[in-house]
C-alpha cells in the first residue's frame, strides 16, 4: 500500500502567520491527493482535491501544490478558524490512505 | 448530499459491529461510498468502499473481518466488522466521493462513536 507521511506532526503559529504543511507519498500518486481540515468533534472537511484545486468555499488564503511525491498545503495568513488538524489522503491507489495528520495550534 | 450513520454504540469484545449509512440527495448506485474510522485522539483510517454494480474494496489490514454491502432500494450501505476488540473503538464515518474521477471525500456523516468494552 501507498504510505503517506506528513511534516511537521504539530505546529504552533500565530494569527497572520504563513504556514506550510508537507505530505509525502511513498510512491507516485500523480495528482490524486486531497487535504482535509478537522476540528475537534467534527467530521473532516475537504479543502483541496486533485493536489491543488480548492474545494468550493475554501478561502483563497489556502493554496496547495505538488512536486514529485511531495505535496504542500500553505495558509498565507492564518485566521483563528484555521487552527485545526490537517490530513492528506491519496486516492491514486484503490486502497485509500491518509497521512497521520498535522496539528496546527495557536502559539 | 446528506449521510447519517446508525448502529449500536457499545459492543463487547468478540462481537460483530454492524453500522448502516443512510444517504439522501444522491443515489448510492453512483460513485463509490466509503466507511472511514478514527480512534479517539488518532488519525483517519479508510476501511472499505462499495459502489458501481456492487463492486467492493477493502483495507488489506481489515479485509479478513470486514464486509461492506449496499441496499439500493433503501439508498443505504452497511458495514460489518467481526470479532471486535478494544482496538476497534473509534468514531466511524460514512463518506461520499467528490466525483467519479476524484475519490476523495466530499460529504461525510456526523460520525458514530463505537466503543468496545467488556
gemmi code that builds the backbone of each chain (N, CA, C; Angstrom):
import gemmi

chains = {
    "A": [
        ("UNK", (0.815, -1.196, 0.000), (0.000, 0.000, 0.000), (0.862, 1.266, 0.000)),
        ("UNK", (0.292, 2.333, -0.491), (0.989, 3.613, -0.516), (0.930, 4.234, 0.879)),
        ("UNK", (2.106, 4.565, 1.403), (2.187, 5.185, 2.725), (2.296, 6.693, 2.561)),
        ("UNK", (1.617, 7.404, 3.440), (1.650, 8.858, 3.430), (2.295, 9.348, 4.722)),
        ("UNK", (3.216, 10.260, 4.605), (3.814, 10.882, 5.787), (3.554, 12.375, 5.735)),
        ("UNK", (3.521, 12.999, 6.883), (3.303, 14.440, 6.972), (4.329, 15.062, 7.899)),
        ("UNK", (4.699, 16.281, 7.577), (5.574, 17.037, 8.466), (5.182, 18.506, 8.438)),
        ("UNK", (5.284, 19.179, 9.604), (5.558, 18.561, 10.896), (4.331, 17.831, 11.422)),
        ("UNK", (4.484, 17.130, 12.523), (3.324, 16.477, 13.130), (2.495, 17.485, 13.918)),
        ("UNK", (3.164, 18.530, 14.391), (2.456, 19.610, 15.061), (3.184, 20.916, 14.783)),
        ("UNK", (2.417, 21.990, 14.902), (2.946, 23.293, 14.522), (2.229, 24.354, 15.338)),
        ("UNK", (2.979, 25.206, 15.969), (2.404, 26.336, 16.694), (2.664, 27.612, 15.905)),
        ("UNK", (1.620, 28.373, 15.706), (1.745, 29.590, 14.912), (0.784, 30.648, 15.429)),
        ("UNK", (0.969, 31.845, 14.938), (0.141, 32.971, 15.363), (-0.766, 33.425, 14.241)),
        ("UNK", (-1.843, 34.098, 14.616), (-2.736, 34.678, 13.625), (-1.916, 35.618, 12.725)),
        ("UNK", (-2.128, 35.466, 11.430), (-1.393, 36.271, 10.455), (-0.157, 35.595, 9.896)),
        ("UNK", (0.305, 34.529, 10.535), (1.492, 33.815, 10.055), (1.188, 33.088, 8.751)),
        ("UNK", (2.249, 32.828, 8.013), (2.189, 31.959, 6.839), (2.742, 30.601, 7.258)),
        ("UNK", (1.988, 29.554, 6.993), (2.426, 28.213, 7.375), (2.324, 27.267, 6.192)),
        ("UNK", (3.216, 26.300, 6.204), (3.224, 25.280, 5.156), (3.309, 23.914, 5.796)),
        ("UNK", (2.463, 23.016, 5.330), (2.436, 21.624, 5.780), (2.810, 20.763, 4.580)),
        ("UNK", (3.622, 19.757, 4.832), (4.094, 18.899, 3.752), (3.593, 17.473, 3.920)),
        ("UNK", (3.267, 16.867, 2.817), (2.821, 15.467, 2.767), (3.678, 14.770, 1.714)),
        ("UNK", (4.139, 13.575, 2.025), (4.963, 12.827, 1.078), (4.372, 11.440, 0.879)),
        ("UNK", (4.268, 11.029, -0.358), (3.770, 9.692, -0.689), (4.936, 8.744, -0.909)),
        ("UNK", (4.768, 7.493, -0.516), (5.844, 6.507, -0.651), (6.082, 6.105, -2.101)),
        ("UNK", (5.114, 6.398, -2.959), (5.272, 6.208, -4.388), (4.362, 7.195, -5.100)),
        ("UNK", (4.503, 7.279, -6.404), (3.764, 8.290, -7.133), (2.261, 8.138, -7.029)),
        ("UNK", (1.579, 9.257, -6.776), (0.116, 9.256, -6.744), (-0.447, 10.274, -7.725)),
        ("UNK", (0.431, 10.763, -8.620), (0.004, 11.750, -9.608), (-0.637, 12.942, -8.891)),
        ("UNK", (-1.808, 13.360, -9.342), (-2.493, 14.478, -8.657), (-3.663, 13.979, -7.815)),
        ("UNK", (-3.677, 12.693, -7.512), (-4.775, 12.113, -6.724), (-4.509, 12.281, -5.237)),
        ("UNK", (-4.509, 13.531, -4.809), (-4.145, 13.874, -3.450), (-5.119, 14.929, -2.942)),
        ("UNK", (-5.624, 14.708, -1.739), (-6.569, 15.631, -1.123), (-6.044, 16.078, 0.240)),
        ("UNK", (-6.523, 17.227, 0.668), (-6.243, 17.752, 2.005), (-7.568, 17.994, 2.729)),
        ("UNK", (-7.579, 17.650, 4.015), (-8.752, 17.832, 4.857), (-8.364, 18.655, 6.087)),
        ("UNK", (-9.351, 19.374, 6.568), (-9.240, 20.092, 7.834), (-10.211, 19.450, 8.803)),
        ("UNK", (-9.759, 19.162, 10.013), (-10.651, 18.594, 11.008), (-10.535, 19.349, 12.319)),
        ("UNK", (-11.684, 19.735, 12.833), (-11.759, 20.383, 14.137), (-12.312, 19.391, 15.153)),
        ("UNK", (-11.990, 19.572, 16.427), (-12.399, 18.589, 17.450), (-13.893, 18.305, 17.426)),
        ("UNK", (-14.217, 17.029, 17.431), (-15.603, 16.605, 17.480), (-16.358, 16.722, 16.170)),
        ("UNK", (-15.668, 17.078, 15.115), (-16.310, 17.254, 13.808), (-15.733, 16.297, 12.773)),
        ("UNK", (-16.513, 16.042, 11.741), (-16.004, 15.269, 10.618), (-14.999, 16.105, 9.836)),
        ("UNK", (-14.061, 15.453, 9.182), (-13.133, 16.198, 8.324), (-13.859, 16.954, 7.231)),
        ("UNK", (-13.243, 18.048, 6.821), (-13.774, 18.874, 5.742), (-12.780, 18.884, 4.593)),
        ("UNK", (-13.263, 18.555, 3.404), (-12.398, 18.573, 2.222), (-11.993, 20.006, 1.908)),
        ("UNK", (-10.705, 20.248, 1.806), (-10.191, 21.576, 1.496), (-9.617, 21.637, 0.079)),
        ("UNK", (-8.885, 20.604, -0.286), (-8.182, 20.591, -1.566), (-8.345, 19.207, -2.179)),
        ("UNK", (-8.565, 19.150, -3.471), (-8.581, 17.883, -4.198), (-7.746, 18.039, -5.459)),
        ("UNK", (-7.436, 16.921, -6.073), (-6.578, 16.921, -7.270), (-5.294, 17.709, -7.019)),
        ("UNK", (-4.767, 17.570, -5.839), (-3.483, 18.125, -5.403), (-3.460, 19.641, -5.223)),
        ("UNK", (-4.200, 20.373, -6.047), (-4.065, 21.829, -5.986), (-5.370, 22.586, -6.168)),
        ("UNK", (-6.478, 21.889, -6.264), (-7.754, 22.559, -6.508), (-8.485, 22.781, -5.196)),
        ("UNK", (-8.763, 24.030, -4.907), (-9.510, 24.336, -3.701), (-10.958, 23.901, -3.863)),
        ("UNK", (-11.495, 23.251, -2.825), (-12.900, 22.880, -2.880), (-13.751, 24.138, -2.771)),
        ("UNK", (-14.986, 24.016, -3.156), (-15.892, 25.145, -3.155), (-15.990, 25.761, -1.760)),
        ("UNK", (-15.849, 27.073, -1.697), (-15.995, 27.791, -0.442), (-14.736, 27.885, 0.387)),
        ("UNK", (-13.672, 27.247, -0.032), (-12.419, 27.316, 0.730), (-11.756, 28.669, 0.465)),
        ("UNK", (-11.383, 29.368, 1.531), (-10.804, 30.713, 1.343), (-9.529, 30.690, 0.499)),
        ("UNK", (-9.303, 31.757, -0.194), (-8.167, 31.843, -1.105), (-6.830, 31.963, -0.378)),
        ("UNK", (-6.848, 32.140, 0.940), (-5.576, 32.136, 1.681), (-4.965, 30.723, 1.718)),
        ("UNK", (-5.768, 29.721, 1.381), (-5.268, 28.358, 1.259), (-4.782, 28.136, -0.175)),
        ("UNK", (-3.647, 27.467, -0.284), (-3.166, 27.050, -1.593), (-2.448, 25.720, -1.424)),
        ("UNK", (-2.306, 25.003, -2.517), (-1.678, 23.691, -2.457), (-0.921, 23.439, -3.747)),
        ("UNK", (0.130, 22.645, -3.637), (0.929, 22.348, -4.814), (1.540, 20.966, -4.694)),
        ("UNK", (2.130, 20.536, -5.784), (2.743, 19.205, -5.833), (4.069, 19.279, -6.566)),
        ("UNK", (5.006, 18.451, -6.106), (6.289, 18.308, -6.787), (6.766, 16.877, -6.582)),
        ("UNK", (6.701, 16.088, -7.637), (7.040, 14.675, -7.493), (6.094, 13.994, -6.534)),
        ("UNK", (6.659, 13.421, -5.482), (5.819, 12.750, -4.478), (5.627, 13.615, -3.238)),
        ("UNK", (5.997, 14.874, -3.323), (5.815, 15.819, -2.223), (4.659, 16.769, -2.520)),
        ("UNK", (3.834, 16.978, -1.525), (2.666, 17.832, -1.659), (2.670, 18.831, -0.494)),
        ("UNK", (2.281, 20.061, -0.789), (2.266, 21.071, 0.261), (0.926, 21.775, 0.319)),
        ("UNK", (0.560, 22.116, 1.530), (-0.614, 22.940, 1.789), (-0.101, 24.183, 2.499)),
        ("UNK", (-0.430, 25.334, 1.964), (0.029, 26.596, 2.531), (-1.163, 27.454, 2.907)),
        ("UNK", (-1.061, 28.054, 4.079), (-2.039, 29.054, 4.509), (-1.287, 30.366, 4.579)),
        ("UNK", (-1.704, 31.329, 3.780), (-0.888, 32.537, 3.621), (-0.955, 33.464, 4.825)),
        ("UNK", (-2.089, 33.531, 5.477), (-2.252, 34.399, 6.636), (-3.260, 33.749, 7.575)),
        ("UNK", (-2.740, 33.093, 8.597), (-3.591, 32.300, 9.478), (-4.692, 33.133, 10.118)),
        ("UNK", (-5.878, 32.551, 10.085), (-7.021, 33.140, 10.775), (-7.396, 32.249, 11.957)),
        ("UNK", (-8.091, 32.789, 12.936), (-8.416, 31.979, 14.126), (-9.123, 30.669, 13.793)),
        ("UNK", (-9.949, 30.684, 12.756), (-10.711, 29.477, 12.403), (-9.869, 28.417, 11.705)),
        ("UNK", (-8.614, 28.731, 11.391), (-7.754, 27.775, 10.693), (-7.040, 26.812, 11.636)),
        ("UNK", (-7.101, 27.075, 12.925), (-6.399, 26.201, 13.868), (-7.183, 24.895, 13.986)),
        ("UNK", (-6.543, 23.827, 13.555), (-7.202, 22.536, 13.385), (-6.122, 21.504, 13.069)),
        ("UNK", (-6.563, 20.287, 12.811), (-5.653, 19.243, 12.334), (-5.892, 19.040, 10.848)),
        ("UNK", (-4.812, 18.912, 10.116), (-4.883, 18.760, 8.667), (-4.347, 17.381, 8.260)),
        ("UNK", (-5.085, 16.722, 7.390), (-4.712, 15.404, 6.889), (-4.598, 15.439, 5.371)),
        ("UNK", (-3.614, 14.731, 4.845), (-3.594, 14.477, 3.412), (-4.118, 13.056, 3.162)),
        ("UNK", (-4.540, 12.808, 1.945), (-5.074, 11.496, 1.565), (-4.774, 11.242, 0.098)),
        ("UNK", (-4.279, 10.069, -0.203), (-4.097, 9.705, -1.611), (-5.259, 8.833, -2.045)),
        ("UNK", (-5.702, 9.056, -3.282), (-6.743, 8.208, -3.847), (-6.315, 7.705, -5.223)),
        ("UNK", (-5.002, 7.649, -5.429), (-4.464, 7.076, -6.671), (-4.603, 5.553, -6.644)),
        ("UNK", (-4.229, 4.982, -5.501), (-4.416, 3.552, -5.283), (-5.829, 3.308, -4.804)),
        ("UNK", (-6.457, 2.194, -5.212), (-7.809, 1.927, -4.707), (-7.855, 1.627, -3.218)),
        ("UNK", (-6.686, 1.416, -2.601), (-6.612, 1.318, -1.137), (-6.234, 2.703, -0.619)),
        ("UNK", (-7.271, 3.492, -0.364), (-7.034, 4.876, 0.026), (-6.265, 4.937, 1.345)),
        ("UNK", (-5.351, 5.876, 1.449), (-4.597, 6.041, 2.688), (-4.470, 7.511, 3.054)),
        ("UNK", (-4.471, 7.750, 4.357), (-4.344, 9.087, 4.906), (-2.964, 9.277, 5.522)),
        ("UNK", (-2.514, 10.505, 5.557), (-1.357, 10.849, 6.346), (-1.734, 10.875, 7.817)),
        ("UNK", (-0.744, 10.923, 8.701), (-1.008, 10.868, 10.148), (-1.535, 12.169, 10.735)),
        ("UNK", (-1.506, 13.228, 9.962), (-2.067, 14.482, 10.443), (-1.026, 15.471, 10.927)),
        ("UNK", (-1.361, 16.745, 10.788), (-0.561, 17.846, 11.327), (-1.490, 18.706, 12.160)),
        ("UNK", (-1.165, 18.811, 13.443), (-1.992, 19.626, 14.338), (-1.440, 21.041, 14.379)),
        ("UNK", (-2.277, 21.975, 13.992), (-1.894, 23.382, 13.949), (-2.575, 24.087, 15.112)),
        ("UNK", (-1.766, 24.582, 16.051), (-2.390, 25.267, 17.180), (-1.805, 26.662, 17.370)),
        ("UNK", (-2.461, 27.373, 18.251), (-2.117, 28.784, 18.454), (-0.889, 28.903, 19.346)),
        ("UNK", (0.061, 29.700, 18.906), (1.266, 29.927, 19.703), (0.938, 30.848, 20.878)),
    ],
    "B": [
        ("UNK", (-26.117, 16.520, -0.528), (-25.988, 15.127, -0.118), (-25.850, 15.083, 1.397)),
        ("UNK", (-26.617, 14.193, 2.006), (-26.512, 14.016, 3.460), (-26.329, 12.537, 3.767)),
        ("UNK", (-25.486, 12.260, 4.728), (-25.223, 10.897, 5.154), (-25.451, 10.806, 6.656)),
        ("UNK", (-26.021, 9.694, 7.090), (-26.302, 9.519, 8.514), (-25.978, 8.086, 8.919)),
        ("UNK", (-25.045, 7.963, 9.862), (-24.688, 6.646, 10.379), (-25.654, 6.228, 11.480)),
        ("UNK", (-25.878, 4.931, 11.569), (-26.695, 4.402, 12.661), (-26.179, 3.032, 13.050)),
        ("UNK", (-26.423, 2.683, 14.309), (-25.977, 1.391, 14.807), (-25.683, 1.476, 16.287)),
        ("UNK", (-25.357, 0.353, 16.885), (-25.074, 0.345, 18.319), (-23.784, 1.068, 18.652)),
        ("UNK", (-23.762, 1.701, 19.814), (-22.583, 2.449, 20.214), (-21.679, 1.692, 21.174)),
        ("UNK", (-22.142, 0.552, 21.668), (-21.361, -0.202, 22.638), (-21.400, -1.689, 22.282)),
        ("UNK", (-20.235, -2.275, 22.189), (-20.104, -3.690, 21.886), (-19.152, -4.342, 22.876)),
        ("UNK", (-19.299, -5.642, 23.033), (-18.354, -6.412, 23.839), (-17.313, -7.047, 22.917)),
        ("UNK", (-16.135, -7.301, 23.456), (-15.109, -7.983, 22.648), (-15.649, -9.277, 22.057)),
        ("UNK", (-15.254, -9.534, 20.820), (-15.617, -10.708, 20.010), (-16.960, -10.542, 19.299)),
        ("UNK", (-17.730, -9.522, 19.608), (-18.996, -9.301, 18.911), (-18.764, -8.723, 17.520)),
        ("UNK", (-19.846, -8.622, 16.776), (-19.789, -8.076, 15.416), (-20.383, -6.677, 15.396)),
        ("UNK", (-19.606, -5.757, 14.853), (-20.061, -4.382, 14.679), (-20.859, -4.284, 13.385)),
        ("UNK", (-22.054, -3.716, 13.473), (-22.880, -3.532, 12.281), (-23.380, -2.091, 12.242)),
        ("UNK", (-23.022, -1.386, 11.203), (-23.421, 0.008, 11.031), (-24.087, 0.193, 9.670)),
        ("UNK", (-24.991, 1.145, 9.618), (-25.675, 1.481, 8.370), (-25.546, 2.968, 8.102)),
        ("UNK", (-25.346, 3.311, 6.860), (-25.288, 4.706, 6.434), (-26.469, 4.960, 5.498)),
        ("UNK", (-27.310, 5.882, 5.873), (-28.453, 6.258, 5.044), (-28.105, 7.523, 4.280)),
        ("UNK", (-28.270, 7.457, 2.973), (-27.873, 8.553, 2.091), (-29.100, 9.243, 1.522)),
        ("UNK", (-29.071, 10.554, 1.523), (-30.118, 11.326, 0.853), (-29.455, 12.357, -0.047)),
        ("UNK", (-30.117, 12.658, -1.140), (-29.600, 13.667, -2.054), (-28.779, 13.122, -3.199)),
        ("UNK", (-28.492, 11.837, -3.207), (-27.773, 11.198, -4.302), (-28.068, 9.709, -4.230)),
        ("UNK", (-27.803, 9.023, -5.325), (-28.032, 7.591, -5.370), (-26.731, 6.857, -5.085)),
        ("UNK", (-26.806, 5.828, -4.233), (-25.595, 5.066, -3.953), (-25.190, 4.186, -5.132)),
        ("UNK", (-26.028, 4.164, -6.162), (-25.646, 3.433, -7.371), (-24.563, 4.184, -8.141)),
        ("UNK", (-24.411, 5.451, -7.795), (-23.348, 6.256, -8.394), (-22.120, 6.235, -7.493)),
        ("UNK", (-20.953, 6.321, -8.070), (-19.715, 6.507, -7.332), (-19.389, 5.337, -6.405)),
        ("UNK", (-18.414, 5.574, -5.529), (-18.002, 4.624, -4.509), (-18.241, 5.259, -3.148)),
        ("UNK", (-18.857, 4.531, -2.261), (-19.243, 5.041, -0.946), (-18.431, 4.304, 0.104)),
        ("UNK", (-17.845, 5.076, 1.008), (-16.835, 4.522, 1.915), (-17.205, 4.592, 3.381)),
        ("UNK", (-16.553, 3.715, 4.140), (-16.505, 3.804, 5.583), (-15.071, 4.162, 5.984)),
        ("UNK", (-14.972, 5.049, 6.946), (-13.697, 5.532, 7.458), (-13.831, 5.578, 8.971)),
        ("UNK", (-12.751, 5.269, 9.687), (-12.838, 5.341, 11.144), (-11.690, 6.138, 11.725)),
        ("UNK", (-11.899, 6.555, 12.975), (-10.905, 7.374, 13.663), (-10.921, 7.024, 15.151)),
        ("UNK", (-9.923, 6.272, 15.611), (-9.830, 6.004, 17.057), (-9.674, 7.310, 17.825)),
        ("UNK", (-10.124, 7.333, 19.055), (-10.042, 8.559, 19.848), (-8.634, 9.132, 19.894)),
        ("UNK", (-8.494, 10.381, 19.506), (-7.207, 11.056, 19.548), (-6.228, 10.646, 18.470)),
        ("UNK", (-6.688, 9.851, 17.502), (-5.770, 9.359, 16.472), (-6.231, 9.791, 15.079)),
        ("UNK", (-5.557, 9.268, 14.071), (-5.816, 9.679, 12.708), (-6.912, 8.876, 12.023)),
        ("UNK", (-7.075, 9.165, 10.746), (-8.144, 8.575, 9.942), (-7.675, 7.306, 9.249)),
        ("UNK", (-8.558, 6.341, 9.195), (-8.264, 5.065, 8.523), (-9.423, 4.702, 7.618)),
        ("UNK", (-9.142, 4.599, 6.321), (-10.170, 4.146, 5.387), (-10.392, 2.645, 5.581)),
        ("UNK", (-11.652, 2.219, 5.595), (-11.984, 0.823, 5.859), (-12.356, 0.086, 4.584)),
        ("UNK", (-13.301, 0.635, 3.817), (-13.813, -0.075, 2.645), (-14.698, 0.852, 1.836)),
        ("UNK", (-14.932, 0.456, 0.567), (-15.947, 1.147, -0.221), (-16.791, 0.155, -0.993)),
        ("UNK", (-17.964, 0.614, -1.368), (-18.851, -0.121, -2.248), (-19.416, 0.842, -3.271)),
        ("UNK", (-19.740, 0.335, -4.427), (-20.303, 1.197, -5.455), (-20.487, 0.424, -6.739)),
        ("UNK", (-20.781, 1.167, -7.796), (-20.902, 0.643, -9.146), (-21.104, -0.869, -9.260)),
        ("UNK", (-22.324, -1.248, -9.454), (-22.646, -2.657, -9.694), (-22.177, -3.573, -8.568)),
        ("UNK", (-22.185, -3.046, -7.351), (-21.831, -3.876, -6.219), (-20.359, -4.116, -6.022)),
        ("UNK", (-19.524, -3.400, -6.729), (-18.084, -3.578, -6.544), (-17.690, -3.154, -5.136)),
        ("UNK", (-16.691, -3.823, -4.592), (-16.215, -3.521, -3.245), (-14.698, -3.511, -3.205)),
        ("UNK", (-14.163, -2.856, -2.202), (-12.727, -2.835, -1.999), (-12.477, -2.630, -0.512)),
        ("UNK", (-11.465, -3.301, 0.003), (-11.236, -3.300, 1.439), (-9.795, -2.917, 1.787)),
        ("UNK", (-9.666, -2.284, 2.949), (-8.336, -2.050, 3.504), (-7.720, -3.417, 3.800)),
        ("UNK", (-6.547, -3.702, 3.252), (-5.956, -5.027, 3.464), (-5.790, -5.398, 4.939)),
        ("UNK", (-5.563, -4.408, 5.786), (-5.335, -4.704, 7.200), (-6.609, -5.140, 7.917)),
        ("UNK", (-7.770, -4.897, 7.300), (-9.047, -5.245, 7.928), (-9.845, -6.250, 7.104)),
        ("UNK", (-9.351, -6.570, 5.928), (-10.135, -7.317, 4.950), (-10.714, -8.611, 5.490)),
        ("UNK", (-9.966, -9.305, 6.347), (-10.434, -10.608, 6.827), (-11.644, -10.489, 7.751)),
        ("UNK", (-11.920, -9.290, 8.266), (-13.009, -9.137, 9.237), (-14.133, -8.234, 8.736)),
        ("UNK", (-13.981, -7.636, 7.581), (-14.914, -6.601, 7.128), (-15.745, -7.058, 5.946)),
        ("UNK", (-17.012, -6.675, 5.972), (-17.882, -6.810, 4.812), (-18.647, -5.507, 4.636)),
        ("UNK", (-18.650, -4.993, 3.429), (-19.446, -3.815, 3.102), (-20.493, -4.230, 2.082)),
        ("UNK", (-21.690, -3.707, 2.244), (-22.772, -4.080, 1.337), (-23.664, -2.873, 1.100)),
        ("UNK", (-24.470, -2.962, 0.064), (-25.353, -1.862, -0.295), (-26.765, -2.355, -0.517)),
        ("UNK", (-27.729, -1.528, -0.130), (-29.135, -1.791, -0.396), (-29.650, -0.601, -1.199)),
        ("UNK", (-29.663, -0.746, -2.509), (-30.039, 0.374, -3.363), (-31.502, 0.754, -3.200)),
        ("UNK", (-32.349, -0.210, -2.812), (-33.774, 0.102, -2.648), (-34.002, 1.069, -1.487)),
        ("UNK", (-33.107, 1.016, -0.512), (-33.209, 1.910, 0.644), (-32.190, 3.055, 0.573)),
        ("UNK", (-31.353, 3.034, -0.445), (-30.267, 4.007, -0.577), (-29.392, 4.016, 0.683)),
        ("UNK", (-29.022, 2.829, 1.098), (-28.194, 2.650, 2.279), (-27.009, 1.742, 1.946)),
        ("UNK", (-25.929, 1.917, 2.689), (-24.858, 0.938, 2.632), (-24.413, 0.639, 4.056)),
        ("UNK", (-23.879, -0.544, 4.241), (-23.643, -1.050, 5.588), (-22.232, -1.592, 5.746)),
        ("UNK", (-21.815, -1.640, 6.996), (-20.501, -2.158, 7.362), (-20.676, -3.229, 8.416)),
        ("UNK", (-19.987, -4.324, 8.243), (-19.925, -5.368, 9.252), (-18.459, -5.641, 9.565)),
        ("UNK", (-18.133, -5.638, 10.860), (-16.760, -5.897, 11.316), (-16.842, -6.946, 12.411)),
        ("UNK", (-16.260, -8.093, 12.149), (-16.387, -9.207, 13.079), (-15.275, -9.209, 14.126)),
        ("UNK", (-15.513, -9.959, 15.185), (-14.506, -10.205, 16.219), (-13.840, -8.923, 16.706)),
        ("UNK", (-14.651, -7.975, 17.122), (-14.102, -6.679, 17.521), (-13.305, -6.795, 18.817)),
        ("UNK", (-12.327, -5.909, 18.947), (-11.544, -5.769, 20.165), (-11.519, -4.291, 20.540)),
        ("UNK", (-10.862, -3.988, 21.638), (-10.769, -2.589, 22.074), (-10.110, -1.724, 21.007)),
        ("UNK", (-9.265, -2.307, 20.198), (-8.595, -1.555, 19.135), (-9.558, -1.071, 18.046)),
        ("UNK", (-10.758, -1.614, 18.045), (-11.763, -1.182, 17.059), (-12.618, -0.036, 17.588)),
        ("UNK", (-12.379, 0.375, 18.814), (-13.071, 1.543, 19.362), (-12.688, 2.774, 18.547)),
        ("UNK", (-13.683, 3.444, 18.016), (-13.417, 4.567, 17.116), (-14.712, 5.283, 16.779)),
        ("UNK", (-14.571, 6.475, 16.212), (-15.691, 7.110, 15.533), (-15.696, 6.573, 14.107)),
        ("UNK", (-16.836, 6.070, 13.681), (-16.979, 5.519, 12.344), (-17.777, 6.519, 11.495)),
        ("UNK", (-17.192, 6.871, 10.368), (-17.831, 7.797, 9.437), (-18.179, 7.074, 8.135)),
        ("UNK", (-19.298, 7.452, 7.555), (-19.526, 7.109, 6.157), (-19.301, 8.373, 5.339)),
        ("UNK", (-18.858, 8.189, 4.102), (-18.468, 9.346, 3.295), (-18.685, 9.061, 1.818)),
        ("UNK", (-18.902, 10.138, 1.073), (-19.100, 10.023, -0.367), (-17.995, 10.758, -1.110)),
        ("UNK", (-17.702, 10.345, -2.329), (-16.606, 10.962, -3.072), (-17.041, 12.252, -3.740)),
        ("UNK", (-16.056, 13.033, -4.098), (-16.354, 14.298, -4.747), (-16.896, 14.080, -6.165)),
        ("UNK", (-16.348, 13.123, -6.893), (-16.793, 12.890, -8.265), (-16.286, 11.528, -8.704)),
        ("UNK", (-16.661, 11.151, -9.905), (-16.216, 9.857, -10.436), (-14.709, 9.800, -10.577)),
        ("UNK", (-14.100, 10.931, -10.867), (-12.651, 10.944, -11.093), (-11.866, 11.413, -9.881)),
        ("UNK", (-12.545, 11.836, -8.859), (-11.865, 12.281, -7.642), (-12.464, 11.550, -6.447)),
        ("UNK", (-11.841, 10.433, -6.084), (-12.353, 9.615, -4.986), (-11.836, 10.074, -3.634)),
        ("UNK", (-11.842, 11.395, -3.447), (-11.631, 11.937, -2.116), (-13.014, 12.208, -1.545)),
        ("UNK", (-13.080, 12.545, -0.276), (-14.357, 12.500, 0.415), (-14.941, 13.893, 0.624)),
        ("UNK", (-16.024, 14.125, -0.092), (-16.630, 15.444, -0.125), (-17.697, 15.603, 0.954)),
        ("UNK", (-18.518, 14.589, 1.108), (-19.578, 14.628, 2.112), (-19.342, 13.526, 3.130)),
        ("UNK", (-19.520, 13.894, 4.396), (-19.318, 12.964, 5.496), (-20.553, 12.926, 6.383)),
        ("UNK", (-20.798, 11.763, 6.988), (-21.773, 11.726, 8.055), (-21.196, 12.396, 9.285)),
        ("UNK", (-22.014, 12.538, 10.292), (-21.554, 13.174, 11.528), (-20.641, 12.260, 12.335)),
        ("UNK", (-20.669, 10.985, 12.026), (-19.849, 10.015, 12.752), (-20.618, 9.385, 13.896)),
        ("UNK", (-20.277, 8.136, 14.181), (-20.883, 7.439, 15.305), (-19.758, 6.801, 16.119)),
        ("UNK", (-19.742, 7.085, 17.411), (-18.720, 6.502, 18.286), (-19.128, 5.085, 18.645)),
        ("UNK", (-18.250, 4.153, 18.343), (-18.451, 2.763, 18.732), (-17.374, 2.396, 19.740)),
        ("UNK", (-17.813, 1.980, 20.902), (-16.891, 1.605, 21.981), (-16.957, 0.105, 22.184)),
        ("UNK", (-15.802, -0.518, 22.239), (-15.721, -1.952, 22.512), (-15.162, -2.127, 23.914)),
        ("UNK", (-15.987, -2.667, 24.786), (-15.581, -2.819, 26.178), (-16.365, -3.941, 26.833)),
        ("UNK", (-15.705, -4.681, 27.673), (-16.392, -5.755, 28.403), (-17.100, -5.196, 29.633)),
    ],
}
model = gemmi.Model(1)
for chain_id, residues in chains.items():
    chain = gemmi.Chain(chain_id)
    for i, (resn, *xyz) in enumerate(residues, 1):
        res = gemmi.Residue()
        res.name, res.seqid = resn, gemmi.SeqId(i, " ")
        for name, pos in zip(("N", "CA", "C"), xyz):
            atom = gemmi.Atom()
            atom.name, atom.element = name, gemmi.Element(name[0])
            atom.pos, atom.b_iso = gemmi.Position(*pos), 0.0
            res.add_atom(atom)
        chain.add_residue(res)
    model.add_chain(chain)
structure = gemmi.Structure()
structure.add_model(model)
structure.setup_entities()
